[in-house]
Amino acid sequence: MKGHNRFFDLDLILMAILGAFAAAFLIDSRSYNPTAALFPRLISTIVLLLILWTAAHRLWKLFGKPQEASQSVEEVAPKPKGVMAWYVSLITIVIYFLLIYVIGFTWAALVYLIVLPILLGYRKYKIIFAIAAMWTVSFVLVFTYVVHTRIPGGLLGDFLQRFTSR
């Protein structure tokens, strides 16, 4: 791309931000007991390794071989079906986390797993609903019975619990 600054690649900036969050979680997990720290350490380490690998791969592409004229045609071509811009992906993840806070993990996961394939262009709705329901039930069962973790109910779940307990 003409005038493209190699040091100001938005994808690399996003990866640096995500890496900073993963590193912060990794550092914060030092104050946990060893059993409680296992999962955050594992996830943070995996995320950091994937970010480093992706950043190295992108930097290799940016600084490696000189770009040919045929590569500029790829930049002009429309995105293929099933590809989402990084900022749309970031927005959907932020909305997902906000939904967890408002309507709870179970409903937020179900909504996210239904909406995301539709945004990516998948149009077999019966399959989308079946897979979303299966994954949501699987998540809830694993977190409840395997990991023995309480599922966040959200503000709506807390309100309904208070309303029904009277």
N, C-alpha and C positions, 0 to 999 in steps of 0.2 A: 504494500500500500504506500503510495507516495506521501511523504510527510509524516509517516507513522513513526512515532518515537518508541524505540525498543525498550526504554526504561519505564515507559508509562503504559504498560499493557494492563488493561482493566482486569483481565482474568488473573494475572499474577498478583495484582493488588488485592483482589478478593481472596485468593489463596493465602496471602500473607495475613489478612484479617482473620480468616478461619483458623490459620495456624496459631495466631496469637491467642485465640480463645481456647484451642486445644492445649496449648502450653500452659495457659492460666489454670485450666482444670487439672492438668497433670501436677502442677506445683501445689494447687489447693488440696489435692488428694493426699499430700504428705501428712496433713493433720488428722486424717482419718485412721481408724484402726485398720490393721492389715486386711481383714476380711471385707470391710466396707470399701476400702480403697481399690480392691482388685478390679472391679468393673470399670470405674472411671479411668484408671491407669491403662487398662487394656484398650478401651475405646480411644483415649487420647493418643496413645502410642500408635495405634493403627492409623488414625486420622493424620497424625504428623508424618508418618512414613509415606502415606499416599500423597500427601501434599508435596513433600520433598521430591518424590518420584515424578509427579505431574509437573512441578515447577522446573525440575531438571530437564525433563523432556521438552517442555515449551521453550526453555532457554536454549537448548540444543538446536531447536528449529529456528529460533530467532537469530542466533549468532553463528550457526553452523554454515551450511553452504549458502552462497549467494542466490537470491531469488531469480527465477527465470521468468520469461514473459508468460509462459503457460500457467504459472501460479497466480498471476493477476486475474486470469479468467475465472479461477475458482472463487475469488473474492467477490466477483460480480454475480455469480450464479446464486439463485435462491436457495435458501436452506431446505434440506430434505425434510420429508415428513417425519415427525417424531423428534425433532430437535427444538430445544427451548433455549432462549437467550439466558445468560447467567443471571441477569437482574430479575427476570420473570421467575426463575427458579428460587432466587433468594426471597422474593416477595411471597411466593407460595409457602415457603418454609416459615417465614415470620407469621403469616396468617395462621398456619397450622399451630404454632406455639401459642398464639393468642387464643385460638379456639380451644386448646387444651385448658387454658386458664378459665375460659368462659363456660364452655359446655362439657368439659371433662375429656379425659384421654380416649375413652371408648368411642364416643360420638365424633370427636375430632379426627381420630384415625380413620373411621369409616368414611367421613366426608372427604378427607384428604386422598384416600385410596380410590375414591370414586371420581373426584374432580381431576386429579393429576393425569390419568390416562386419557381423559376427554380433552384436556388441554394439549396433550401430545398428539392428538389426532386419531386415537383409537375409537372406533365407532360400534363395536359389538357390545352393546349395553348389558345384555344378559351375562356375558362373561365378566364384564367389569364389576357388576354388582355381586356376582357369585364369588369372585376372587377377593374383592374388598371385604365381604362378609367373612370369608374363610380366614383371611389374614388378621382381621380385627379380633375374631374369636380366638385365634391362635395366640395373638399377642396377650390378650387378657388372661387366657389360661396359663401361659408360660409365666407371666409376671405374678399371677396370683398363686399358682400351685408349685411352680418350680423355683422361682426366685424368692417367693414369699414376700412380695412387695405390694403395698397398698396402691391401687390405681387412683390417680387424681380424679376427683369427681367434678371439679370446676365450680364456679359460682352457682351455676344452675343446679348442679347436683347437691351442693351444700344447702341451697334454698329449699329444694324439694325434700331433703332429709329433715330439715327443721320443721317444714310444713307438715310432713306426714308423722312426725314424732309427737305432735301435740295431741 
